[in-house]
Amino acid sequence: MQDMSSQFAEYASRRRRFWLTVLAFLPIAAAALVLVGGGAYFRIDRKPWAGFAATVVGSALIAWLVKAAVAWHRLSSWPCPQCNKSFVMAWWSSWPTDECKHCGAKVDRL
């Protein structure tokens, strides 16, 4: 069995990956807004590359959605080393914190 600090390091890694995935949405959404909602500012509707660019951005949005779902599942299914229940998920909250929602075990600051 792993010691507590290495288990909490795994949790910190999963949480960091989740938040990086969430933040990765910003440039993808900005590109989608430019392509779809640019309107008078960018006028891409008659450009030959517009269809390809929209396909690339749409594919990136779908890939981001899958990646975000996987990152959230990995984070929310991580078991607490003390009580073996989900560290993040509880009926009242699912916000990722530094403390177990069930037993109160705290993540060591790494």
C-alpha positions as CSV (number, residue, x, y, z in Angstrom):
1,M,0.0,0.0,0.0
2,Q,1.2,3.5,-0.8
3,D,1.9,6.0,1.9
4,M,-0.5,8.9,2.5
5,S,1.7,11.6,0.9
6,S,2.1,9.7,-2.4
7,Q,-1.7,9.0,-2.5
8,F,-2.4,12.7,-1.9
9,A,0.2,13.6,-4.6
10,E,-2.0,11.5,-7.0
11,Y,-5.1,13.4,-5.9
12,A,-3.2,16.7,-6.4
13,S,-2.1,15.6,-9.9
14,R,-5.7,14.7,-10.8
15,R,-7.0,18.0,-9.5
16,R,-4.4,19.9,-11.4
17,R,-5.2,18.1,-14.6
18,F,-8.9,18.8,-14.2
19,W,-8.3,22.5,-13.7
20,L,-5.9,22.7,-16.7
21,T,-8.6,21.0,-18.8
22,V,-11.2,23.5,-17.7
23,L,-8.9,26.4,-18.5
24,A,-8.1,24.9,-21.9
25,F,-11.7,25.6,-22.9
26,L,-11.0,29.4,-23.0
27,P,-8.8,29.5,-26.2
28,I,-11.0,26.9,-27.9
29,A,-14.2,28.9,-27.1
30,A,-12.5,32.1,-28.3
31,A,-11.6,30.4,-31.6
32,A,-15.2,29.2,-31.9
33,L,-16.5,32.7,-31.3
34,V,-14.2,34.1,-33.9
35,L,-15.3,31.5,-36.5
36,V,-19.0,31.4,-35.7
37,G,-19.9,34.7,-34.1
38,G,-17.3,37.0,-35.7
39,G,-19.9,38.6,-38.0
40,A,-18.8,42.0,-39.3
41,Y,-15.5,41.9,-37.6
42,F,-14.0,38.9,-39.4
43,R,-16.3,38.1,-42.3
44,I,-15.2,34.5,-42.8
45,D,-18.5,33.3,-44.4
46,R,-17.0,33.6,-48.0
47,K,-13.5,32.4,-47.2
48,P,-12.4,29.0,-48.7
49,W,-10.8,27.9,-45.4
50,A,-13.9,28.7,-43.2
51,G,-15.3,25.2,-43.5
52,F,-12.0,23.5,-42.6
53,A,-11.4,25.9,-39.7
54,A,-14.9,25.3,-38.3
55,T,-14.4,21.5,-38.5
56,V,-11.1,21.8,-36.7
57,V,-12.6,24.0,-33.9
58,G,-15.6,21.8,-33.7
59,S,-13.4,18.7,-33.3
60,A,-11.4,20.5,-30.7
61,L,-14.5,21.3,-28.8
62,I,-15.6,17.6,-28.9
63,A,-12.2,16.5,-27.8
64,W,-12.2,19.0,-25.0
65,L,-15.6,17.8,-23.8
66,V,-14.4,14.2,-23.7
67,K,-11.1,15.2,-22.0
68,A,-13.0,17.2,-19.4
69,A,-15.4,14.4,-18.7
70,V,-12.5,11.9,-18.2
71,A,-10.6,14.4,-16.0
72,W,-13.7,14.9,-13.9
73,H,-14.4,11.2,-13.6
74,R,-10.8,10.5,-12.5
75,L,-11.0,13.3,-9.9
76,S,-14.4,12.5,-8.5
77,S,-13.7,8.7,-8.3
78,W,-10.5,9.1,-6.4
79,P,-10.9,7.3,-3.0
80,C,-9.9,8.9,0.3
81,P,-6.9,7.0,1.8
82,Q,-8.5,7.1,5.3
83,C,-12.2,6.3,4.8
84,N,-12.1,4.8,1.2
85,K,-15.1,6.9,0.1
86,S,-15.0,9.4,-2.7
87,F,-12.7,12.3,-1.6
88,V,-14.6,14.9,-3.7
89,M,-18.2,13.7,-4.1
90,A,-20.8,14.1,-1.4
91,W,-24.5,14.7,-1.7
92,W,-24.1,18.3,-0.7
93,S,-21.1,19.2,-2.7
94,S,-18.8,18.0,-5.5
95,W,-16.3,21.0,-5.5
96,P,-12.7,19.7,-5.4
97,T,-11.2,20.8,-2.1
98,D,-8.2,20.0,0.1
99,E,-10.4,18.1,2.6
100,C,-12.3,14.8,2.3
101,K,-16.0,15.5,2.3
102,H,-16.7,12.4,4.5
103,C,-13.9,12.1,7.1
104,G,-12.1,15.4,6.9
105,A,-8.7,14.1,5.9
106,K,-6.6,17.0,4.6
107,V,-4.3,17.0,1.6
108,D,-0.7,17.7,2.6
109,R,0.6,20.8,0.9
110,L,3.1,19.4,-1.5
